[in-house]
């Protein structure tokens, strides 16, 4: 029984899967941050353009 537990702790295959999962989570976090920042700037740009356009009928 003790030998099986020792073998389980020495097995490194799960470590690589965990590392890939952490890398994917980090990439996802960076993408969310970039889209949020870009979305704010795009929204501000469209608001500026909208404020400079003439209103219909005037």
Secondary structure, 3 states (H helix, E strand, C coil): CHHHHHHHHHCCHHHHHHHHHHHHHHHHHHHHHHHHHHHHHHHHHHHHHHHHCCCCCC
